[in-house]
Amino acid sequence: MKIHIHAPFEVNSSLKELIEKRVQKLTTFYDRIIKADVYLKLEDKKSPDGQVVEINIHLPGKDAFAKEGADSFEKAVAATTTKLERQLKKRKDKLSK
């Protein structure tokens, strides 16, 4: 699976490793993932949830998408991948029935 990280700033190596690890883990829930696009965005700086992560997982058929904001990108990545885990488990259950 290819993972593309898009951000309007330079992403440090520890954040990049965390994103790759969490997104790669999604293959344990659904093994037909083609690629993943990860978007890191800085929203309103006054908002406590100003750091937003959007992940679009490309699958055969319809893609899976999740978005979450938090006070750090690490927390937002964790919350977004948790949402995607749920979506992929549901899709796998539908296919197996």
N, C-alpha and C positions, 0 to 999 in steps of 0.2 A: 504494500500500500504506500502511496506517495502522500506526504503531508506537506502542504504549502502554508507558510505562515505569512500573513499580510499585516503590516503595521506601518503607521506614519512616523515611526522612530526606529532606532536600532534596538533589536531584541537581544538581551544579554544571553549568554550561553546557558546559565542555570534555568532560566525561564523556558528557553527553547527545548532543553532536555526534558523538563517537566511536561511540556505540551506533547512532545513526541511520545513520551512514556505513557501518558494518560490516554492519548488518542490510539496508540498502538494496542493498548489493553482492550479497546472496544472490539477487536477482532475475536476475542474469546467469546463474545456474545453473539456475533454475526460474522461469519468468515468470508462473506462475499463483498466486502468493502473494496471499492475501486480506488478512491482517493479521498482526502480530507482537506478542506480549505478552512483555515483558522484565521479569523479577523480579530485583531486587538485594536480597541478604540478607546480614546479618552473623551468622555462626555463632560458635562458640566463639572468643573472642579469644585464647586461648592457642595455638590451632592455627595453623600457618603458612598453611593454606589456609582462613582464616576468612572471606574475602569470596567469596560464591557468586553466580553469575549463572545464571539459568534462562531459557531462551528457548523459547517455544511458537509455532511457525509454523503458522498456520491455512491449510490447503490444501483444495481440493476432495477429498472422500474423507477419508482418514486424515491427521491432523496430524503434524508433525515436532516433536520435542522434544529438547533437549540441556541438560545441566547440568554446570557445572565450577566448581571452587573454586581460588583462587590467593591470593597475598599482596596483590594489588591488583585492583581491579575492571577495570582496563584489560587486564591479562593474562587474567583470567577471561573477559572479553568476546571476546578474540581466540581463545582456546581453544574456547569454546562455538560461535562462528560457524564455526570450522574443522570441528567435528563436524557442524554442520548442512550445510555445503557438501558433505561426503561423503554425507550422507543424501539431499540433493536431487539430486546427480549420479546416485546409484543409482536413485532414483525416475524420473528422466528417461530413463535407459537402459532401464528396464523398460517404460515407456510407448512408447518408440520401437521396441521389438521386437514 
